[in-house]
């Protein structure tokens, strides 16, 4: 299993970024996926999840309306479109795979914090 994130960088407050996560080594379309972030000195924070088909999405309240998670199963790629970025969004963002195939998350926000593999992450810094 390999998950490789890209698209991070430094952006001014109010700006936008699009993160990508290229998946390989497993059948991507069979797994719910998530984005998780970790700010300096803090623990991991769940950001968003998406089901296998991409038609159900979930967000942490502080990013809802600003971030959009999506996936392209034909390209084995997960995305996170980030807008109206704030300094408090500064963190290392990584994608993560649900620990079981199929419809595992099913809208359960406790389950959405579970994963078995994650990538190395891509840094997002929001600063003026």
JONOR-V934809 format. One record per residue. N is the residue number from 1. RES is the residue in three letters. PHI is phi in whole degrees, -180 to 180 (none if undefined). Layout:
BEGIN
N/RES/PHI
N/RES/PHI
END
This chain:
BEGIN
1/UNK/none
2/UNK/-138
3/UNK/-126
4/UNK/-126
5/UNK/-89
6/UNK/-154
7/UNK/103
8/UNK/-72
9/UNK/166
10/UNK/-104
11/UNK/-144
12/UNK/-78
13/UNK/-53
14/UNK/91
15/UNK/-80
16/UNK/-133
17/UNK/-146
18/UNK/-122
19/UNK/-92
20/UNK/-127
21/UNK/-137
22/UNK/-89
23/UNK/-107
24/UNK/-154
25/UNK/88
26/UNK/-157
27/UNK/-82
28/UNK/-54
29/UNK/-67
30/UNK/-90
31/UNK/-123
32/UNK/-63
33/UNK/-134
34/UNK/-140
35/UNK/-113
36/UNK/-131
37/UNK/-131
38/UNK/-140
39/UNK/-86
40/UNK/-56
41/UNK/77
42/UNK/-123
43/UNK/-83
44/UNK/-61
45/UNK/-128
46/UNK/-66
47/UNK/-112
48/UNK/-164
49/UNK/-138
50/UNK/-143
51/UNK/-82
52/UNK/-59
53/UNK/-84
54/UNK/84
55/UNK/-99
56/UNK/-129
57/UNK/-130
58/UNK/-142
59/UNK/-139
60/UNK/-67
61/UNK/-53
62/UNK/-71
63/UNK/-111
64/UNK/-61
65/UNK/91
66/UNK/-112
67/UNK/-111
68/UNK/-134
69/UNK/-94
70/UNK/-154
71/UNK/-149
72/UNK/-123
73/UNK/-68
74/UNK/-69
75/UNK/-104
76/UNK/53
77/UNK/-133
78/UNK/-108
79/UNK/-128
80/UNK/-140
81/UNK/-87
82/UNK/-115
83/UNK/-131
84/UNK/47
85/UNK/-66
86/UNK/-121
87/UNK/-54
88/UNK/-72
89/UNK/-83
90/UNK/-61
91/UNK/-177
92/UNK/-88
93/UNK/-105
94/UNK/-137
95/UNK/-93
96/UNK/-143
97/UNK/-103
98/UNK/-58
99/UNK/-72
100/UNK/-136
101/UNK/-76
102/UNK/86
103/UNK/-82
104/UNK/-86
105/UNK/-69
106/UNK/48
107/UNK/78
108/UNK/-82
109/UNK/-72
110/UNK/-79
111/UNK/-61
112/UNK/-62
113/UNK/-88
114/UNK/-98
115/UNK/-156
116/UNK/-111
117/UNK/-132
118/UNK/-142
119/UNK/-84
120/UNK/-82
121/UNK/97
122/UNK/-133
123/UNK/-82
124/UNK/-118
125/UNK/-124
126/UNK/-112
127/UNK/-157
128/UNK/-94
END
